[in-house]
Amino acid sequence: MPDFQRLLHTEEYGFIKNNPRLGKRILLLGIGGSYAYGTAQEGSDIDLRAVAKSR
């Protein structure tokens, strides 16, 4: 299973912190898809789900 904390600090996922519509507006960030359901296999993609305040 990937280290999700470390993954969020990579350049690939930098948009989560740098995007003005996300950044400090994120209230809840979680894992979705196959990792959330426990059915992930090697090579499975990583799905993130977020709730952000509008202003």
mmCIF file of the N, C-alpha and C atoms, coordinates in Angstrom:
data_MODEL
# 
_entry.id   MODEL 
# 
loop_
_atom_site.group_PDB 
_atom_site.id 
_atom_site.type_symbol 
_atom_site.label_atom_id 
_atom_site.label_alt_id 
_atom_site.label_comp_id 
_atom_site.label_asym_id 
_atom_site.label_entity_id 
_atom_site.label_seq_id 
_atom_site.pdbx_PDB_ins_code 
_atom_site.Cartn_x 
_atom_site.Cartn_y 
_atom_site.Cartn_z 
_atom_site.occupancy 
_atom_site.B_iso_or_equiv 
_atom_site.pdbx_formal_charge 
_atom_site.auth_seq_id 
_atom_site.auth_comp_id 
_atom_site.auth_asym_id 
_atom_site.auth_atom_id 
_atom_site.pdbx_PDB_model_num 
ATOM 1   N N  . MET A 1 1  ? 0.849   -1.168 0.000   1.00 0.00 ? 1  MET A N  1 
ATOM 2   C CA . MET A 1 1  ? 0.000   0.000  0.000   1.00 0.00 ? 1  MET A CA 1 
ATOM 3   C C  . MET A 1 1  ? 0.902   1.240  0.000   1.00 0.00 ? 1  MET A C  1 
ATOM 4   N N  . PRO A 1 2  ? 0.545   2.246  -0.802  1.00 0.00 ? 2  PRO A N  1 
ATOM 5   C CA . PRO A 1 2  ? 1.354   3.464  -0.858  1.00 0.00 ? 2  PRO A CA 1 
ATOM 6   C C  . PRO A 1 2  ? 1.339   4.231  0.466   1.00 0.00 ? 2  PRO A C  1 
ATOM 7   N N  . ASP A 1 3  ? 2.374   5.017  0.666   1.00 0.00 ? 3  ASP A N  1 
ATOM 8   C CA . ASP A 1 3  ? 2.435   5.917  1.812   1.00 0.00 ? 3  ASP A CA 1 
ATOM 9   C C  . ASP A 1 3  ? 1.719   7.200  1.377   1.00 0.00 ? 3  ASP A C  1 
ATOM 10  N N  . PHE A 1 4  ? 0.457   7.317  1.728   1.00 0.00 ? 4  PHE A N  1 
ATOM 11  C CA . PHE A 1 4  ? -0.365  8.418  1.255   1.00 0.00 ? 4  PHE A CA 1 
ATOM 12  C C  . PHE A 1 4  ? 0.113   9.768  1.786   1.00 0.00 ? 4  PHE A C  1 
ATOM 13  N N  . GLN A 1 5  ? 0.619   9.821  2.997   1.00 0.00 ? 5  GLN A N  1 
ATOM 14  C CA . GLN A 1 5  ? 1.143   11.066 3.545   1.00 0.00 ? 5  GLN A CA 1 
ATOM 15  C C  . GLN A 1 5  ? 2.304   11.583 2.695   1.00 0.00 ? 5  GLN A C  1 
ATOM 16  N N  . ARG A 1 6  ? 3.215   10.703 2.358   1.00 0.00 ? 6  ARG A N  1 
ATOM 17  C CA . ARG A 1 6  ? 4.368   11.098 1.548   1.00 0.00 ? 6  ARG A CA 1 
ATOM 18  C C  . ARG A 1 6  ? 3.928   11.454 0.131   1.00 0.00 ? 6  ARG A C  1 
ATOM 19  N N  . LEU A 1 7  ? 2.954   10.737 -0.383  1.00 0.00 ? 7  LEU A N  1 
ATOM 20  C CA . LEU A 1 7  ? 2.443   10.986 -1.727  1.00 0.00 ? 7  LEU A CA 1 
ATOM 21  C C  . LEU A 1 7  ? 1.921   12.419 -1.869  1.00 0.00 ? 7  LEU A C  1 
ATOM 22  N N  . LEU A 1 8  ? 1.266   12.924 -0.838  1.00 0.00 ? 8  LEU A N  1 
ATOM 23  C CA . LEU A 1 8  ? 0.720   14.285 -0.885  1.00 0.00 ? 8  LEU A CA 1 
ATOM 24  C C  . LEU A 1 8  ? 1.808   15.348 -0.949  1.00 0.00 ? 8  LEU A C  1 
ATOM 25  N N  . HIS A 1 9  ? 3.038   15.002 -0.603  1.00 0.00 ? 9  HIS A N  1 
ATOM 26  C CA . HIS A 1 9  ? 4.144   15.963 -0.631  1.00 0.00 ? 9  HIS A CA 1 
ATOM 27  C C  . HIS A 1 9  ? 4.949   15.881 -1.928  1.00 0.00 ? 9  HIS A C  1 
ATOM 28  N N  . THR A 1 10 ? 4.501   15.076 -2.880  1.00 0.00 ? 10 THR A N  1 
ATOM 29  C CA . THR A 1 10 ? 5.217   14.969 -4.152  1.00 0.00 ? 10 THR A CA 1 
ATOM 30  C C  . THR A 1 10 ? 4.766   16.072 -5.102  1.00 0.00 ? 10 THR A C  1 
ATOM 31  N N  . GLU A 1 11 ? 5.573   16.334 -6.115  1.00 0.00 ? 11 GLU A N  1 
ATOM 32  C CA . GLU A 1 11 ? 5.244   17.350 -7.112  1.00 0.00 ? 11 GLU A CA 1 
ATOM 33  C C  . GLU A 1 11 ? 3.953   16.994 -7.864  1.00 0.00 ? 11 GLU A C  1 
ATOM 34  N N  . GLU A 1 12 ? 3.751   15.721 -8.113  1.00 0.00 ? 12 GLU A N  1 
ATOM 35  C CA . GLU A 1 12 ? 2.561   15.268 -8.844  1.00 0.00 ? 12 GLU A CA 1 
ATOM 36  C C  . GLU A 1 12 ? 1.262   15.675 -8.142  1.00 0.00 ? 12 GLU A C  1 
ATOM 37  N N  . TYR A 1 13 ? 1.270   15.673 -6.821  1.00 0.00 ? 13 TYR A N  1 
ATOM 38  C CA . TYR A 1 13 ? 0.074   16.026 -6.056  1.00 0.00 ? 13 TYR A CA 1 
ATOM 39  C C  . TYR A 1 13 ? 0.168   17.420 -5.446  1.00 0.00 ? 13 TYR A C  1 
ATOM 40  N N  . GLY A 1 14 ? 1.127   18.229 -5.886  1.00 0.00 ? 14 GLY A N  1 
ATOM 41  C CA . GLY A 1 14 ? 1.304   19.581 -5.390  1.00 0.00 ? 14 GLY A CA 1 
ATOM 42  C C  . GLY A 1 14 ? 0.106   20.478 -5.657  1.00 0.00 ? 14 GLY A C  1 
ATOM 43  N N  . PHE A 1 15 ? -0.671  20.148 -6.684  1.00 0.00 ? 15 PHE A N  1 
ATOM 44  C CA . PHE A 1 15 ? -1.840  20.963 -7.010  1.00 0.00 ? 15 PHE A CA 1 
ATOM 45  C C  . PHE A 1 15 ? -2.829  21.032 -5.848  1.00 0.00 ? 15 PHE A C  1 
ATOM 46  N N  . ILE A 1 16 ? -2.830  20.035 -4.996  1.00 0.00 ? 16 ILE A N  1 
ATOM 47  C CA . ILE A 1 16 ? -3.771  20.022 -3.877  1.00 0.00 ? 16 ILE A CA 1 
ATOM 48  C C  . ILE A 1 16 ? -3.503  21.202 -2.949  1.00 0.00 ? 16 ILE A C  1 
ATOM 49  N N  . LYS A 1 17 ? -2.248  21.528 -2.734  1.00 0.00 ? 17 LYS A N  1 
ATOM 50  C CA . LYS A 1 17 ? -1.899  22.654 -1.866  1.00 0.00 ? 17 LYS A CA 1 
ATOM 51  C C  . LYS A 1 17 ? -1.815  23.968 -2.634  1.00 0.00 ? 17 LYS A C  1 
ATOM 52  N N  . ASN A 1 18 ? -1.436  23.914 -3.906  1.00 0.00 ? 18 ASN A N  1 
ATOM 53  C CA . ASN A 1 18 ? -1.165  25.127 -4.673  1.00 0.00 ? 18 ASN A CA 1 
ATOM 54  C C  . ASN A 1 18 ? -2.360  25.678 -5.435  1.00 0.00 ? 18 ASN A C  1 
ATOM 55  N N  . ASN A 1 19 ? -3.369  24.886 -5.683  1.00 0.00 ? 19 ASN A N  1 
ATOM 56  C CA . ASN A 1 19 ? -4.531  25.344 -6.425  1.00 0.00 ? 19 ASN A CA 1 
ATOM 57  C C  . ASN A 1 19 ? -5.351  26.284 -5.544  1.00 0.00 ? 19 ASN A C  1 
ATOM 58  N N  . PRO A 1 20 ? -5.661  27.510 -6.033  1.00 0.00 ? 20 PRO A N  1 
ATOM 59  C CA . PRO A 1 20 ? -6.407  28.453 -5.203  1.00 0.00 ? 20 PRO A CA 1 
ATOM 60  C C  . PRO A 1 20 ? -7.809  27.975 -4.822  1.00 0.00 ? 20 PRO A C  1 
ATOM 61  N N  . ARG A 1 21 ? -8.379  27.066 -5.589  1.00 0.00 ? 21 ARG A N  1 
ATOM 62  C CA . ARG A 1 21 ? -9.710  26.543 -5.256  1.00 0.00 ? 21 ARG A CA 1 
ATOM 63  C C  . ARG A 1 21 ? -9.638  25.425 -4.226  1.00 0.00 ? 21 ARG A C  1 
ATOM 64  N N  . LEU A 1 22 ? -8.445  24.936 -3.983  1.00 0.00 ? 22 LEU A N  1 
ATOM 65  C CA . LEU A 1 22 ? -8.262  23.871 -2.989  1.00 0.00 ? 22 LEU A CA 1 
ATOM 66  C C  . LEU A 1 22 ? -7.424  24.423 -1.847  1.00 0.00 ? 22 LEU A C  1 
ATOM 67  N N  . GLY A 1 23 ? -6.139  24.171 -1.899  1.00 0.00 ? 23 GLY A N  1 
ATOM 68  C CA . GLY A 1 23 ? -5.214  24.706 -0.895  1.00 0.00 ? 23 GLY A CA 1 
ATOM 69  C C  . GLY A 1 23 ? -5.741  24.695 0.526   1.00 0.00 ? 23 GLY A C  1 
ATOM 70  N N  . LYS A 1 24 ? -5.892  25.875 1.090   1.00 0.00 ? 24 LYS A N  1 
ATOM 71  C CA . LYS A 1 24 ? -6.325  26.017 2.483   1.00 0.00 ? 24 LYS A CA 1 
ATOM 72  C C  . LYS A 1 24 ? -7.833  25.844 2.656   1.00 0.00 ? 24 LYS A C  1 
ATOM 73  N N  . ARG A 1 25 ? -8.554  25.588 1.567   1.00 0.00 ? 25 ARG A N  1 
ATOM 74  C CA . ARG A 1 25 ? -10.006 25.413 1.646   1.00 0.00 ? 25 ARG A CA 1 
ATOM 75  C C  . ARG A 1 25 ? -10.428 23.970 1.916   1.00 0.00 ? 25 ARG A C  1 
ATOM 76  N N  . ILE A 1 26 ? -9.515  23.042 1.824   1.00 0.00 ? 26 ILE A N  1 
ATOM 77  C CA . ILE A 1 26 ? -9.869  21.632 2.018   1.00 0.00 ? 26 ILE A CA 1 
ATOM 78  C C  . ILE A 1 26 ? -10.224 21.384 3.481   1.00 0.00 ? 26 ILE A C  1 
ATOM 79  N N  . LEU A 1 27 ? -11.399 20.836 3.691   1.00 0.00 ? 27 LEU A N  1 
ATOM 80  C CA . LEU A 1 27 ? -11.861 20.496 5.033   1.00 0.00 ? 27 LEU A CA 1 
ATOM 81  C C  . LEU A 1 27 ? -11.632 19.023 5.337   1.00 0.00 ? 27 LEU A C  1 
ATOM 82  N N  . LEU A 1 28 ? -11.760 18.199 4.307   1.00 0.00 ? 28 LEU A N  1 
ATOM 83  C CA . LEU A 1 28 ? -11.642 16.747 4.479   1.00 0.00 ? 28 LEU A CA 1 
ATOM 84  C C  . LEU A 1 28 ? -11.021 16.167 3.220   1.00 0.00 ? 28 LEU A C  1 
ATOM 85  N N  . LEU A 1 29 ? -10.007 15.353 3.376   1.00 0.00 ? 29 LEU A N  1 
ATOM 86  C CA . LEU A 1 29 ? -9.348  14.701 2.249   1.00 0.00 ? 29 LEU A CA 1 
ATOM 87  C C  . LEU A 1 29 ? -9.209  13.229 2.582   1.00 0.00 ? 29 LEU A C  1 
ATOM 88  N N  . GLY A 1 30 ? -9.667  12.377 1.694   1.00 0.00 ? 30 GLY A N  1 
ATOM 89  C CA . GLY A 1 30 ? -9.619  10.946 1.967   1.00 0.00 ? 30 GLY A CA 1 
ATOM 90  C C  . GLY A 1 30 ? -9.332  10.133 0.722   1.00 0.00 ? 30 GLY A C  1 
ATOM 91  N N  . ILE A 1 31 ? -9.156  8.864  0.941   1.00 0.00 ? 31 ILE A N  1 
ATOM 92  C CA . ILE A 1 31 ? -8.873  7.908  -0.120  1.00 0.00 ? 31 ILE A CA 1 
ATOM 93  C C  . ILE A 1 31 ? -10.201 7.319  -0.601  1.00 0.00 ? 31 ILE A C  1 
ATOM 94  N N  . GLY A 1 32 ? -10.330 7.167  -1.900  1.00 0.00 ? 32 GLY A N  1 
ATOM 95  C CA . GLY A 1 32 ? -11.519 6.545  -2.482  1.00 0.00 ? 32 GLY A CA 1 
ATOM 96  C C  . GLY A 1 32 ? -11.116 5.376  -3.364  1.00 0.00 ? 32 GLY A C  1 
ATOM 97  N N  . GLY A 1 33 ? -12.060 4.855  -4.079  1.00 0.00 ? 33 GLY A N  1 
ATOM 98  C CA . GLY A 1 33 ? -11.798 3.800  -5.050  1.00 0.00 ? 33 GLY A CA 1 
ATOM 99  C C  . GLY A 1 33 ? -11.342 2.496  -4.432  1.00 0.00 ? 33 GLY A C  1 
ATOM 100 N N  . SER A 1 34 ? -10.497 1.791  -5.173  1.00 0.00 ? 34 SER A N  1 
ATOM 101 C CA . SER A 1 34 ? -10.103 0.440  -4.775  1.00 0.00 ? 34 SER A CA 1 
ATOM 102 C C  . SER A 1 34 ? -9.335  0.393  -3.456  1.00 0.00 ? 34 SER A C  1 
ATOM 103 N N  . TYR A 1 35 ? -8.565  1.442  -3.128  1.00 0.00 ? 35 TYR A N  1 
ATOM 104 C CA . TYR A 1 35 ? -7.860  1.451  -1.845  1.00 0.00 ? 35 TYR A CA 1 
ATOM 105 C C  . TYR A 1 35 ? -8.837  1.589  -0.690  1.00 0.00 ? 35 TYR A C  1 
ATOM 106 N N  . ALA A 1 36 ? -9.872  2.377  -0.866  1.00 0.00 ? 36 ALA A N  1 
ATOM 107 C CA . ALA A 1 36 ? -10.885 2.536  0.184   1.00 0.00 ? 36 ALA A CA 1 
ATOM 108 C C  . ALA A 1 36 ? -11.671 1.241  0.397   1.00 0.00 ? 36 ALA A C  1 
ATOM 109 N N  . TYR A 1 37 ? -11.915 0.522  -0.689  1.00 0.00 ? 37 TYR A N  1 
ATOM 110 C CA . TYR A 1 37 ? -12.688 -0.715 -0.597  1.00 0.00 ? 37 TYR A CA 1 
ATOM 111 C C  . TYR A 1 37 ? -11.837 -1.928 -0.259  1.00 0.00 ? 37 TYR A C  1 
ATOM 112 N N  . GLY A 1 38 ? -10.514 -1.744 -0.243  1.00 0.00 ? 38 GLY A N  1 
ATOM 113 C CA . GLY A 1 38 ? -9.627  -2.853 0.083   1.00 0.00 ? 38 GLY A CA 1 
ATOM 114 C C  . GLY A 1 38 ? -9.426  -3.834 -1.054  1.00 0.00 ? 38 GLY A C  1 
ATOM 115 N N  . THR A 1 39 ? -9.690  -3.398 -2.278  1.00 0.00 ? 39 THR A N  1 
ATOM 116 C CA . THR A 1 39 ? -9.552  -4.289 -3.428  1.00 0.00 ? 39 THR A CA 1 
ATOM 117 C C  . THR A 1 39 ? -8.395  -3.890 -4.348  1.00 0.00 ? 39 THR A C  1 
ATOM 118 N N  . ALA A 1 40 ? -7.542  -2.979 -3.896  1.00 0.00 ? 40 ALA A N  1 
ATOM 119 C CA . ALA A 1 40 ? -6.432  -2.501 -4.721  1.00 0.00 ? 40 ALA A CA 1 
ATOM 120 C C  . ALA A 1 40 ? -5.440  -3.624 -4.991  1.00 0.00 ? 40 ALA A C  1 
ATOM 121 N N  . GLN A 1 41 ? -4.894  -3.571 -6.183  1.00 0.00 ? 41 GLN A N  1 
ATOM 122 C CA . GLN A 1 41 ? -3.854  -4.510 -6.591  1.00 0.00 ? 41 GLN A CA 1 
ATOM 123 C C  . GLN A 1 41 ? -2.652  -3.702 -7.058  1.00 0.00 ? 41 GLN A C  1 
ATOM 124 N N  . GLU A 1 42 ? -1.549  -4.369 -7.296  1.00 0.00 ? 42 GLU A N  1 
ATOM 125 C CA . GLU A 1 42 ? -0.371  -3.672 -7.800  1.00 0.00 ? 42 GLU A CA 1 
ATOM 126 C C  . GLU A 1 42 ? -0.743  -2.941 -9.086  1.00 0.00 ? 42 GLU A C  1 
ATOM 127 N N  . GLY A 1 43 ? -0.401  -1.664 -9.141  1.00 0.00 ? 43 GLY A N  1 
ATOM 128 C CA . GLY A 1 43 ? -0.714  -0.865 -10.322 1.00 0.00 ? 43 GLY A CA 1 
ATOM 129 C C  . GLY A 1 43 ? -2.054  -0.152 -10.257 1.00 0.00 ? 43 GLY A C  1 
ATOM 130 N N  . SER A 1 44 ? -2.816  -0.348 -9.176  1.00 0.00 ? 44 SER A N  1 
ATOM 131 C CA . SER A 1 44 ? -4.100  0.351  -9.048  1.00 0.00 ? 44 SER A CA 1 
ATOM 132 C C  . SER A 1 44 ? -3.863  1.849  -8.926  1.00 0.00 ? 44 SER A C  1 
ATOM 133 N N  . ASP A 1 45 ? -4.764  2.625  -9.514  1.00 0.00 ? 45 ASP A N  1 
ATOM 134 C CA . ASP A 1 45 ? -4.639  4.072  -9.393  1.00 0.00 ? 45 ASP A CA 1 
ATOM 135 C C  . ASP A 1 45 ? -5.099  4.514  -8.013  1.00 0.00 ? 45 ASP A C  1 
ATOM 136 N N  . ILE A 1 46 ? -4.761  5.740  -7.674  1.00 0.00 ? 46 ILE A N  1 
ATOM 137 C CA . ILE A 1 46 ? -5.105  6.274  -6.360  1.00 0.00 ? 46 ILE A CA 1 
ATOM 138 C C  . ILE A 1 46 ? -6.158  7.352  -6.550  1.00 0.00 ? 46 ILE A C  1 
ATOM 139 N N  . ASP A 1 47 ? -7.311  7.150  -5.938  1.00 0.00 ? 47 ASP A N  1 
ATOM 140 C CA . ASP A 1 47 ? -8.421  8.094  -6.030  1.00 0.00 ? 47 ASP A CA 1 
ATOM 141 C C  . ASP A 1 47 ? -8.520  8.876  -4.730  1.00 0.00 ? 47 ASP A C  1 
ATOM 142 N N  . LEU A 1 48 ? -8.506  10.189 -4.842  1.00 0.00 ? 48 LEU A N  1 
ATOM 143 C CA . LEU A 1 48 ? -8.664  11.047 -3.672  1.00 0.00 ? 48 LEU A CA 1 
ATOM 144 C C  . LEU A 1 48 ? -10.028 11.718 -3.742  1.00 0.00 ? 48 LEU A C  1 
ATOM 145 N N  . ARG A 1 49 ? -10.644 11.882 -2.601  1.00 0.00 ? 49 ARG A N  1 
ATOM 146 C CA . ARG A 1 49 ? -11.921 12.575 -2.497  1.00 0.00 ? 49 ARG A CA 1 
ATOM 147 C C  . ARG A 1 49 ? -11.742 13.702 -1.485  1.00 0.00 ? 49 ARG A C  1 
ATOM 148 N N  . ALA A 1 50 ? -12.313 14.850 -1.785  1.00 0.00 ? 50 ALA A N  1 
ATOM 149 C CA . ALA A 1 50 ? -12.136 15.990 -0.887  1.00 0.00 ? 50 ALA A CA 1 
ATOM 150 C C  . ALA A 1 50 ? -13.442 16.762 -0.722  1.00 0.00 ? 50 ALA A C  1 
ATOM 151 N N  . VAL A 1 51 ? -13.537 17.421 0.408   1.00 0.00 ? 51 VAL A N  1 
ATOM 152 C CA . VAL A 1 51 ? -14.602 18.382 0.674   1.00 0.00 ? 51 VAL A CA 1 
ATOM 153 C C  . VAL A 1 51 ? -13.896 19.699 0.963   1.00 0.00 ? 51 VAL A C  1 
ATOM 154 N N  . ALA A 1 52 ? -14.294 20.744 0.247   1.00 0.00 ? 52 ALA A N  1 
ATOM 155 C CA . ALA A 1 52 ? -13.661 22.051 0.428   1.00 0.00 ? 52 ALA A CA 1 
ATOM 156 C C  . ALA A 1 52 ? -14.728 23.120 0.619   1.00 0.00 ? 52 ALA A C  1 
ATOM 157 N N  . LYS A 1 53 ? -14.404 24.096 1.427   1.00 0.00 ? 53 LYS A N  1 
ATOM 158 C CA . LYS A 1 53 ? -15.359 25.199 1.615   1.00 0.00 ? 53 LYS A CA 1 
ATOM 159 C C  . LYS A 1 53 ? -15.305 26.108 0.397   1.00 0.00 ? 53 LYS A C  1 
ATOM 160 N N  . SER A 1 54 ? -16.412 26.749 0.103   1.00 0.00 ? 54 SER A N  1 
ATOM 161 C CA . SER A 1 54 ? -16.509 27.551 -1.116  1.00 0.00 ? 54 SER A CA 1 
ATOM 162 C C  . SER A 1 54 ? -15.812 28.900 -1.004  1.00 0.00 ? 54 SER A C  1 
ATOM 163 N N  . ARG A 1 55 ? -15.723 29.453 0.154   1.00 0.00 ? 55 ARG A N  1 
ATOM 164 C CA . ARG A 1 55 ? -15.037 30.743 0.349   1.00 0.00 ? 55 ARG A CA 1 
ATOM 165 C C  . ARG A 1 55 ? -14.281 30.792 1.615   1.00 0.00 ? 55 ARG A C  1 
# 
